[in-house]
Amino acid sequence: MADPTPKPAVTVPREKPAGMATYKRLLRKEIRRRGGEQEINFLNITAMLDMMTIILVFLLKSMSASSASIPSSDDLKMPTSVLTSEASQEGLAIIITKSNILVDNNPVCPVPPDATHGVEGKHKRSGGTNDLYIVPLANAAQSWRDRDVIVRAAMGKDTSSSEAIIIADQGMPFRLLTEVVFTLGQTSFAKFHLMVMQGKKG
């Protein structure tokens, strides 16, 4: 037979609902856990284009040759001419004085007092005076040529050759001019301008 004694009822404790303060605290904690610095996974094309434009303008400005920047001294007296054509403003400025060869106003090779046989043999490729290739001039011209190729490509111009503006003393021996032109030709310079002072027509 069943036990007639009544058993006490079992009560299950009920959880109290979380208050608003607890909810906000847990929410802030979760936001902090999922927060943090966002990873930059994109490129700003506008800023990159601005940077490339500034670099291009700087290269064009630094590579332009202006007649106003030609040094004038007893070491460099330019020859005169009756030609009235405008001077070229594009190209590498090669200045040949009585004592130095300069590339973009930077001395690269000394000129001997007697330059009828060109520069000294120690500056030549073979080490002899009969060689026409001037090594320091070629190195400086090649460095300028590499930058010129980048600028020409950006401007849509022909990159197969570059131009040079030769600014020489009026008493420069022909042999020295030949060595300079030969060396520039070996470094992909195919067009040359000889800058002179405009003289009076006779």
C-alpha positions in Angstrom: 0.0 0.0 0.0 1.1 3.6 -0.6 2.5 5.6 2.2 -0.3 7.9 3.3 2.3 10.4 4.9 2.4 13.6 2.8 5.8 14.6 1.4 7.0 18.2 1.4 6.9 20.0 -1.9 10.3 20.7 -3.7 10.8 24.3 -4.6 13.3 25.3 -7.4 15.0 28.6 -6.8 14.3 31.2 -9.6 17.1 33.4 -10.9 16.6 37.0 -10.4 16.5 39.0 -13.7 19.7 41.0 -14.4 19.4 44.7 -13.7 20.2 47.5 -16.2 23.5 48.2 -14.5 24.6 44.6 -15.0 23.5 44.6 -18.6 25.5 47.8 -19.3 28.6 46.5 -17.6 28.5 43.3 -19.6 27.9 45.2 -22.8 30.9 47.5 -22.2 33.0 44.5 -21.5 32.0 42.8 -24.7 32.7 46.0 -26.7 36.1 46.3 -25.3 36.8 42.6 -26.0 35.8 42.9 -29.7 37.2 46.4 -30.1 40.8 47.5 -30.7 42.5 49.1 -33.6 41.2 48.3 -37.0 43.7 46.9 -39.5 44.2 49.1 -42.5 43.6 46.9 -45.5 43.3 49.5 -48.3 45.5 51.9 -50.2 44.8 55.6 -50.6 45.3 56.0 -54.4 44.8 59.8 -54.2 47.7 60.3 -51.8 49.9 58.0 -53.9 49.2 59.9 -57.1 50.0 63.2 -55.3 53.3 61.8 -54.2 54.2 60.6 -57.7 53.4 64.0 -59.1 55.6 65.7 -56.7 58.5 63.4 -57.4 58.0 63.8 -61.2 58.0 67.6 -60.9 61.1 67.5 -58.8 62.9 65.3 -61.4 61.9 67.6 -64.3 63.0 70.7 -62.4 66.4 69.2 -61.4 67.1 67.9 -64.8 66.2 71.1 -66.8 69.2 73.1 -68.0 68.9 76.8 -68.0 71.3 79.3 -69.7 70.9 81.6 -66.7 72.8 79.1 -64.5 75.9 78.9 -66.6 78.9 79.9 -64.6 80.9 82.8 -66.1 84.6 83.1 -65.1 88.1 83.3 -66.6 88.0 79.5 -66.6 85.1 79.4 -69.0 84.7 81.8 -72.0 82.0 80.6 -74.3 82.5 81.0 -78.1 80.3 83.5 -80.0 78.0 82.8 -82.9 75.8 84.8 -85.3 73.0 82.2 -85.1 69.7 83.4 -83.7 68.1 80.1 -82.9 66.8 79.5 -79.4 68.9 77.5 -77.0 67.7 74.0 -76.1 66.3 73.7 -72.5 66.3 69.9 -72.5 69.2 67.6 -71.9 72.2 67.0 -69.7 74.4 70.0 -69.2 78.1 69.1 -69.8 80.4 72.0 -68.9 84.0 71.9 -70.1 86.2 74.5 -68.6 90.0 74.9 -68.8 90.4 72.9 -65.7 87.4 70.5 -65.2 84.6 68.6 -66.9 81.3 69.2 -65.0 78.1 67.2 -65.1 75.1 69.2 -63.8 77.6 71.6 -62.2 79.4 68.7 -60.4 83.1 68.2 -61.3 83.7 64.7 -62.5 87.1 64.8 -64.3 90.0 67.2 -64.3 91.3 68.7 -67.6 95.1 68.9 -67.9 96.8 72.2 -68.7 97.7 70.9 -72.1 94.4 69.2 -73.3 95.5 68.7 -77.0 95.7 65.0 -76.3 92.5 64.9 -74.2 92.3 64.0 -70.5 94.9 62.0 -68.7 95.2 58.3 -69.4 94.4 57.3 -65.8 90.8 58.5 -66.4 90.4 56.4 -69.5 88.9 52.9 -69.8 92.1 51.3 -71.0 94.5 53.5 -69.1 96.1 54.9 -72.2 96.0 58.4 -73.8 94.8 57.0 -77.1 91.5 55.8 -75.6 88.5 58.1 -76.1 86.3 56.7 -73.3 86.4 58.9 -70.1 85.3 56.7 -67.2 84.2 59.4 -64.6 82.2 61.2 -67.3 80.5 58.0 -68.4 79.5 57.1 -64.9 78.0 60.4 -64.2 76.2 60.5 -67.6 74.9 57.0 -67.1 73.4 57.9 -63.7 71.6 60.9 -65.3 70.5 58.8 -68.3 68.8 56.2 -66.0 66.7 59.0 -64.4 66.0 60.5 -67.8 64.5 57.2 -69.1 62.1 57.2 -66.2 61.0 60.8 -66.8 60.7 60.3 -70.6 58.6 57.2 -70.1 56.3 59.0 -67.7 55.8 61.8 -70.3 55.3 59.4 -73.2 58.5 60.4 -75.0 61.0 58.3 -76.8 63.4 56.6 -74.3 65.9 55.1 -76.8 68.3 58.1 -76.4 68.9 61.3 -74.4 70.2 64.7 -75.3 73.2 66.6 -74.0 74.0 70.3 -74.0 77.8 70.9 -74.3 78.9 74.2 -72.8 82.7 74.5 -73.5 85.4 77.1 -73.3 86.2 78.8 -76.6 89.8 77.5 -76.5 88.8 73.8 -76.0 91.0 71.5 -78.1 89.1 69.4 -80.7 90.6 66.2 -79.2 88.9 66.9 -75.9 85.6 67.6 -77.5 85.9 64.3 -79.4 86.5 62.3 -76.2 83.5 64.0 -74.5 81.1 63.3 -77.5 82.4 59.7 -77.9 81.8 59.0 -74.2 78.3 60.4 -74.2 77.5 58.4 -77.3 78.6 55.2 -75.4 76.0 56.0 -72.7 73.0 56.4 -75.2 73.2 60.1 -75.8 72.4 60.6 -79.5 71.7 64.3 -79.8 74.0 67.1 -78.9 73.7 70.9 -78.6 76.7 73.2 -78.5 75.8 76.3 -76.5 77.4 79.6 -77.6 77.0 83.3 -76.9 75.1 85.3 -79.5 77.5 87.7 -81.2 77.0 90.7 -83.5 76.4 90.0 -87.2 79.3 91.4 -89.2 
